[in-house]
Amino acid sequence: MDVYHKVLAKLYDEAGGKDSARVDLTDILKREGFLPSIDSISGYLIGESWVTETDRKHVVKLTHWGIAEAKRTIAGAPDKNQIVQKESNRLLASLREVQIMTEEFAVTPAADKLERIEGAASEIVTIIGRIKSNM
């Protein structure tokens, strides 16, 4: 999910799914860490006709197109629990594989076997990073 869709989903949540609710874009972007890009994000959302401006700067209202896009975005977002479960299973399989490769290496040490262990260990670190990002 890109930044614009993430912000749109947050706007939708703040507005309670209503196109009549005014939402302060500044507050949402502060919480999400995108405040320095407020002008470009605001411009993009307005340009896509997902929000309209109000009489106050950076206070917006969702349009019916914005609501529809937010619903599509939210429906397409994967469940974090499923991602963690899938990656945990992948981690377990990789750890078992490293154990087998290490046992083979202990019996007959060879440079190519050590390189395969190193590559598998790198993959384990990557999997752990994906798990952390979804916790």
C-alpha positions in Angstrom: 0.0 0.0 0.0 1.4 3.3 -1.0 1.5 6.4 1.2 -1.5 8.0 -0.5 -3.7 5.0 0.0 -2.5 4.6 3.6 -3.4 8.2 4.4 -6.8 7.8 2.6 -7.6 4.8 4.7 -6.8 6.8 7.8 -8.9 9.7 6.6 -11.8 7.2 6.0 -11.4 5.9 9.6 -11.3 9.3 11.1 -14.4 10.4 9.1 -16.3 7.3 10.1 -16.9 6.6 6.4 -18.9 9.8 6.0 -18.4 12.4 3.3 -19.8 15.2 5.5 -17.1 14.8 8.2 -14.2 17.3 8.3 -10.9 15.7 9.0 -7.7 17.4 9.9 -5.0 16.0 7.6 -2.3 17.6 9.8 -3.1 15.3 12.7 -3.1 12.2 10.6 0.1 13.0 8.9 1.8 13.8 12.3 0.8 10.3 13.6 1.9 8.5 10.5 5.2 10.5 10.2 4.5 12.1 6.9 4.0 15.7 8.0 6.9 17.1 6.0 5.1 16.0 2.9 1.7 17.4 3.8 1.5 19.7 0.7 2.3 17.0 -1.8 0.1 14.5 -0.1 -2.8 16.9 0.1 -2.3 18.0 -3.5 -2.3 14.4 -4.7 -5.5 13.5 -2.7 -7.3 16.5 -4.1 -6.0 15.9 -7.6 -7.4 12.4 -7.5 -10.7 13.8 -6.3 -10.6 11.7 -3.2 -10.9 14.7 -0.9 -12.1 18.3 -1.1 -10.7 21.3 0.6 -12.6 23.2 3.3 -12.4 26.8 4.5 -9.5 25.7 6.8 -6.1 24.8 5.5 -5.4 21.0 5.5 -8.8 20.2 6.8 -10.5 18.0 4.2 -13.7 16.1 3.4 -13.9 12.8 1.7 -15.7 12.6 -1.6 -17.7 9.6 -2.7 -14.8 8.6 -5.0 -12.5 8.8 -2.0 -14.8 6.7 0.1 -15.0 4.1 -2.6 -11.2 4.0 -3.1 -10.7 3.8 0.7 -13.0 0.8 0.9 -11.1 -0.9 -1.9 -7.8 -0.2 -0.2 -9.0 -1.4 3.2 -10.5 -4.6 1.7 -7.3 -5.4 -0.1 -5.0 -4.9 2.8 -3.7 -8.3 4.1 -4.3 -9.4 7.6 -1.2 -8.9 9.7 -1.8 -12.0 11.8 -1.9 -14.1 8.6 1.4 -12.6 7.4 3.1 -13.3 10.8 1.8 -16.9 10.8 3.0 -17.5 7.2 6.4 -15.9 7.9 6.8 -17.8 11.1 6.2 -21.1 9.3 8.7 -20.0 6.7 11.2 -19.2 9.5 10.7 -22.6 11.1 11.4 -24.4 7.8 14.5 -22.3 7.1 15.8 -23.0 10.6 15.3 -26.7 10.1 17.1 -26.5 6.8 20.1 -24.6 8.4 20.3 -27.3 11.0 20.5 -30.1 8.4 23.1 -28.1 6.4 25.1 -27.5 9.6 25.1 -31.2 10.5 26.3 -32.0 7.0 29.0 -29.4 7.3 30.2 -30.8 10.6 30.6 -34.2 9.0 32.5 -33.0 6.0 33.5 -29.3 6.1 33.6 -27.6 2.7 33.6 -24.0 1.6 30.6 -24.4 -0.6 28.6 -25.9 2.2 29.5 -23.0 4.4 28.4 -20.5 1.8 25.0 -22.2 1.6 24.7 -22.0 5.3 25.6 -18.3 5.2 23.0 -17.6 2.5 20.3 -19.5 4.5 21.2 -17.5 7.6 20.8 -14.3 5.6 17.4 -15.4 4.5 16.5 -16.1 8.2 17.4 -12.5 9.0 15.2 -11.2 6.2 12.2 -13.4 7.4 12.7 -12.1 11.0 12.6 -8.5 9.6 9.3 -9.2 7.8 7.8 -10.7 11.0 8.9 -7.6 13.0 7.4 -5.2 10.5 4.0 -6.9 10.9 3.9 -7.1 14.7 
